[in-house]
Amino acid sequence: MPAASSQPRRPRSGNRRDEAARLAVLHAADDLLVEHGFGALTVEAIARRAGVAKQTIYRWWPSKVEILLDTLIEDSGKRLPVPTERPTAESIRGYLRALARFLTRDPAGKVLLALIAEAQHHPDTAERFHQRYLGPRRAQERDMLARAIDAGEVSPGLGPDATLDALVGPIVYGALTGASVPRGLVDTLVDALLRPRPD
């Protein structure tokens, strides 16, 4: 699931003022989404909060969905990285715990949940969400799992994608419904689905 920090950026002029404006827009979009929800989020409101012209935003992003995707990719790359070191059952467990915290406590997690919800109603949003975030993130997660299997750290009974769906799905569902994600849930999922190698 959950971004690949290696996503290509749209070309920009690259001066310091442009970078400051870009970050201001991303932070404004993030904050306004948390405060008012996706439906009330507008490019006009983002421009006011960020202190930039609306034309500046439209020069860089064609829609609020693309702004939110940039925000999500940047924030999850920093705060929810997929482990790249030699994976173990414990590092996967840690990643899933971090995912639960990201979805339930981090403003960027609210962006992810909002885009999941919006993608159910708008095919264009769903396509961009898959292209830019879900697809790259799933590829990283699948690689993490495959390397743990190859190292003999875990031995899931399901295929890679089914295993990832079964691990991530309950966490995302809990967050979408506003429920807490108990620590014991992650432990149960890892122990039941990954069958970690005994110490």
Secondary structure, DSSP 4 states (H G I P E B T S, - for coil): ----TTPPPPP----HHHHHHHHHHHHHHHHHHHHH-TTT--HHHHHHHHTS-HHHHHHH-SSHHHHHHHHHHHHHHHHSPPP-SS--HHHHHHHHHHHHHHHHH-HHHHHHHHHHHHHTT-HHHHHHHIIIIIHHHHHHHHHHHHHHHHTTS---SS-HHHHHHHHHHHHHHHHHTT----HHHHHHHHHHHT-PPP-
